[in-house]
Amino acid sequence: MRFAWIILAFAVIASAMVHLRLERASVQADTFRLSARRHEVRRELWNQQVRLGELTSLRQVNRRGHQLALELLPPGESFSGDQIVQKD
């Protein structure tokens, strides 16, 4: 009878070890997947920051102002016109 209890205890321990190893493998797979996604998101963020830097550069702002036919004033001057200029 004692021998049966010992075998049962070993079976329970072995079953618990197998379960824990499977959980560990699952957690490692999730960690790897999340790490890869993190790198992808960081790359996308970097690309967006570069694109934002390009769009806010002085050359691009001036080009866009000319495309929209904006009359850009130098610093310190105020707008005194009666109409808004629009590009057709």
C-alpha positions in Angstrom: 0.0 0.0 0.0 2.8 2.4 0.8 4.4 1.6 -2.5 1.2 2.7 -4.3 1.2 6.0 -2.5 4.8 6.6 -3.4 4.1 5.8 -7.1 1.0 8.1 -7.0 3.0 10.9 -5.5 5.7 10.6 -8.2 3.1 10.5 -10.9 1.5 13.7 -9.5 5.0 15.4 -9.3 5.8 14.3 -12.8 2.5 15.6 -14.1 3.1 18.9 -12.4 6.6 19.2 -13.9 5.3 18.5 -17.4 2.5 21.1 -16.9 5.0 23.7 -15.7 7.4 23.0 -18.6 4.6 23.5 -21.1 3.6 26.8 -19.4 7.2 27.9 -19.5 7.5 27.1 -23.2 4.2 29.0 -23.8 5.4 32.1 -21.8 8.7 32.0 -23.7 6.9 32.0 -27.0 4.7 34.9 -25.9 7.8 36.8 -24.8 9.5 36.2 -28.1 6.4 37.3 -30.1 6.0 40.4 -28.0 9.6 41.3 -28.3 9.4 41.0 -32.1 6.2 43.2 -32.1 8.0 45.8 -29.9 10.9 46.0 -32.4 8.3 46.4 -35.2 6.5 49.2 -33.4 9.8 51.0 -32.6 10.7 50.8 -36.3 7.3 52.3 -37.3 7.7 55.1 -34.7 11.2 55.9 -36.0 9.9 56.1 -39.6 7.0 58.3 -38.5 9.5 60.6 -36.6 11.7 60.8 -39.7 8.7 61.6 -41.9 7.5 64.3 -39.5 10.9 65.8 -39.5 10.8 65.9 -43.3 7.4 67.5 -43.4 8.3 70.2 -40.9 11.6 71.1 -42.5 11.9 74.7 -43.7 12.1 73.6 -47.4 8.9 71.5 -47.2 7.0 74.3 -45.3 8.1 76.8 -48.0 7.2 74.5 -50.8 3.8 73.8 -49.3 3.2 77.5 -48.8 3.9 78.2 -52.4 1.6 75.3 -53.5 -1.2 76.8 -51.5 -0.4 80.4 -52.7 0.2 81.6 -49.1 1.7 85.0 -48.6 4.2 84.4 -45.9 5.2 87.4 -43.8 8.6 87.9 -42.3 8.8 87.8 -38.4 7.4 90.9 -36.8 5.0 91.9 -39.5 1.2 91.6 -39.3 -1.4 90.8 -41.9 -3.1 93.9 -43.2 -4.9 92.6 -46.3 -8.7 92.6 -46.8 -8.9 89.3 -48.7 -7.7 85.8 -48.4 -5.7 84.6 -51.3 -6.8 81.2 -52.7 -5.2 79.0 -55.3 -7.7 77.9 -58.0 
